[in-house]
Amino acid sequence: MIRLRNVRKIYRTGGREFVAVSDVTMDIAEGDMVSLGGPSGCGKSTLLRILAGLHDADEDEVKISTRRSTFTPGGDVGMVFQQALLLKWRTLLENVILPAEILGLPNR
């Protein structure tokens, strides 16, 4: 299950603030299929990065768990970004398994 309550993320740069997401509240039950839609710049990727544990929210309640286990950000997520950010000297498979290598997981 995923539970979000009043999730907010503000980016700060050059003394200015940019609200990426604001007051996101939703519950997603285990087994539900959900999609995020909206125009470019509306905060879809920011919200996914928060859920993946790649970014912290400024104000939030973010809970992710199943009946069997609790979610571990950074260890239970694989993410493919919109822009190709592959290392050109590695094969596709080597790029895909890079996070596992960084975590020291076995090749299998």
C-alpha positions as CSV (number, residue, x, y, z in Angstrom):
1,M,0.0,0.0,0.0
2,I,1.1,3.5,-0.7
3,R,-0.3,6.4,1.4
4,L,0.6,10.0,0.7
5,R,-0.7,12.8,2.9
6,N,-0.1,16.5,2.0
7,V,3.2,15.8,0.2
8,R,5.0,18.9,-0.8
9,K,8.3,19.5,-2.5
10,I,10.0,22.9,-3.1
11,Y,13.2,23.3,-5.0
12,R,15.3,26.3,-4.1
13,T,17.9,27.9,-6.3
14,G,19.4,31.4,-6.6
15,G,17.3,32.7,-3.8
16,R,14.1,31.6,-5.6
17,E,11.6,28.9,-4.7
18,F,9.8,26.6,-7.2
19,V,6.9,24.5,-6.0
20,A,7.2,21.1,-7.7
21,V,4.3,19.3,-6.0
22,S,1.9,20.6,-3.4
23,D,-0.6,18.9,-1.1
24,V,-0.6,15.5,-2.9
25,T,-2.9,13.1,-1.0
26,M,-3.8,9.6,-2.1
27,D,-4.0,6.0,-1.1
28,I,-3.1,3.2,-3.4
29,A,-4.0,-0.4,-2.3
30,E,-1.7,-3.4,-3.0
31,G,-2.4,-4.7,-6.4
32,D,-3.9,-1.4,-7.8
33,M,-2.7,-0.1,-11.1
34,V,-2.2,3.6,-11.2
35,S,-0.9,6.1,-13.7
36,L,0.2,9.7,-13.3
37,G,-0.7,12.1,-16.1
38,G,-0.3,15.7,-16.8
39,P,1.7,18.3,-18.7
40,S,5.4,18.6,-18.6
41,G,6.6,20.2,-15.4
42,C,3.6,19.4,-13.3
43,G,5.5,17.3,-10.8
44,K,5.0,13.7,-12.0
45,S,8.7,12.8,-12.0
46,T,9.3,14.6,-8.7
47,L,6.5,12.6,-7.0
48,L,8.0,9.3,-8.4
49,R,11.4,10.3,-7.1
50,I,9.9,11.0,-3.7
51,L,8.2,7.6,-3.7
52,A,11.5,5.9,-4.8
53,G,13.4,7.6,-1.9
54,L,15.6,9.6,-4.3
55,H,14.2,12.9,-3.1
56,D,12.9,13.9,0.3
57,A,9.6,15.8,0.5
58,D,9.5,19.0,2.4
59,E,6.2,18.2,4.2
60,D,4.8,14.8,4.1
61,E,3.5,11.6,5.2
62,V,4.8,8.9,2.8
63,K,4.2,5.3,3.8
64,I,4.9,2.3,1.6
65,S,4.4,-1.3,2.7
66,T,2.8,-4.6,1.8
67,R,1.2,-7.2,4.0
68,R,4.5,-9.1,3.9
69,S,7.1,-6.4,4.2
70,T,8.0,-2.7,4.5
71,F,9.5,-0.9,1.6
72,T,13.1,0.1,1.7
73,P,13.8,3.2,-0.4
74,G,16.9,2.9,-2.5
75,G,17.0,-0.9,-2.2
76,D,13.6,-1.9,-3.5
77,V,13.3,0.4,-6.5
78,G,14.6,0.4,-10.1
79,M,13.9,3.5,-12.0
80,V,14.2,4.4,-15.7
81,F,14.4,8.1,-16.3
82,Q,12.8,9.9,-19.3
83,Q,16.2,10.9,-20.7
84,A,18.7,8.2,-21.7
85,L,21.5,8.4,-19.1
86,L,23.4,5.3,-20.1
87,L,27.1,5.0,-19.7
88,K,28.3,4.7,-23.3
89,W,31.2,2.4,-22.5
90,R,28.8,-0.2,-21.0
91,T,26.4,-2.6,-22.7
92,L,22.7,-2.2,-22.1
93,L,22.7,-5.1,-19.7
94,E,25.8,-3.7,-17.8
95,N,23.9,-0.3,-17.5
96,V,20.8,-2.1,-16.1
97,I,22.8,-4.1,-13.5
98,L,24.9,-1.1,-12.4
99,P,22.8,-0.3,-9.3
100,A,23.1,-3.9,-8.2
101,E,26.9,-3.7,-8.6
102,I,27.0,-0.5,-6.6
103,L,25.0,-2.3,-3.8
104,G,27.3,-5.3,-4.0
105,L,24.5,-7.7,-4.9
106,P,25.4,-11.0,-6.5
107,N,25.3,-11.1,-10.3
108,R,22.5,-13.7,-10.4
